[in-house]
Amino acid sequence: MENHEWYPATSPLPMATPSRRVLPRGETQTKSPSINESPRMNIRCIRTHHLRDHLDVPFGFSQWYYNTRNTLWVEIIAEDGTTGWGESYGPSEVYQAAINSFYAPRLLGQNAMATDVLWHLMWRSSLDFARGGVMMGAMSGIDMALWDLRGKALGQSVSELMGGRYVDQIPCYATGMYFKDMPESDLIASIVDEARSYQQQGFQALKIKVGKNLPFDIRQIESIRDALPNMQMMADSNHAFDLPEAIQIGRVLEENDFSWFEEPLSPEFEGQFRQLQDKLDIPIATGECEQTRYGFQRLLSTGGVQIAQPDLAYCGGPSEALKIRNLASSMGINVVPHCWGTMLNLAAATHFIASGYREPGRKEVASPLLEFDRTPNALRDELFDIPVVVQNGIAQVPTGPGLGVVVNQEKMKSFTVQQTELKA
Ligand SMILES: [Mg+2]
């Protein structure tokens, strides 16, 4: 492999230079510049923060159990001190190395406002050996931080940068009902109790896990529907089933009035999605393991997916999620992002949904849904001075600049496992 197109790591890309409006170091932009004053803000510093919280009670799903919560945050600081924050969904240690060792040296000195240009610089830099996977997950956190930074520099929220908000409030569905290490009959009772607690908190929709084993899954689906006859429900197997199993469970979900069947099949067997959909009426949702417009083009063109679920902290970031949404829109498919992690990703997903056009358009459009993970996570709940506000199951779209959430860096210290810093 020849790296014949590398640009020097700290030199600007050869591009037209916009008019400079550089603020003194440490001073923050306080008013929105006019179009003609669009600032160039070179990247001065990139930090990563690997954060970890230990769980009192492990919980699991069809693939593994969690006993800790981890996240990788990206902090990008421009020459005027404006700072953007982003999050990558996946293995924090690996992301930390990918960002600090590979991408950060190529981004220092570049114009932080040029989110799409920088996305494609990162894409071409790693395309030859990583068309996706953890390198794309690392890019996602960087891209999210750049959107936050650009919004702060321009005094606009990310949803405004994305084209404006169709809604200011978004109903959430509660993600929970994970498996715990206990007898199955006790587990079902525990899951039903947990579901009732979400109803009492005001949620009108929730999502359960399936894929433990078929007898358990069927008992769980029927028990929770009996307990909560009016709740909107979805089910997620995290790619646990083969095709005959998925058909069987899908029919049970239909009989119990579930709204979508998430990741019924492995993402490796794209052709099976169409075969499954031909057997079922329930909509098929998937995509949290998929990345980029190219990956989603292959997945959605099977005709077996009704709801696309990119994760903004993994699919390529907000920049790529917009392209995925445009692709899905051209096929008449709506996007309901997967959302896991902390308030950074939740804020990104909230802005993304708020700015999304629903296909097909109509005056009385169905409400979009925001995934709101309710499993224990101090990294989400304790580290933000300004979080995404969710009350009675309804999220307020943040109106502050950028992502509109504010990290408490003092509280962050006690959860920090490893921090890196690279300066221009
Ligand atoms: Mg899922």
Residues whose N, C-alpha, C, O or C-beta is under 5 A from the ligand:
A	BS01	MG	D236 E262
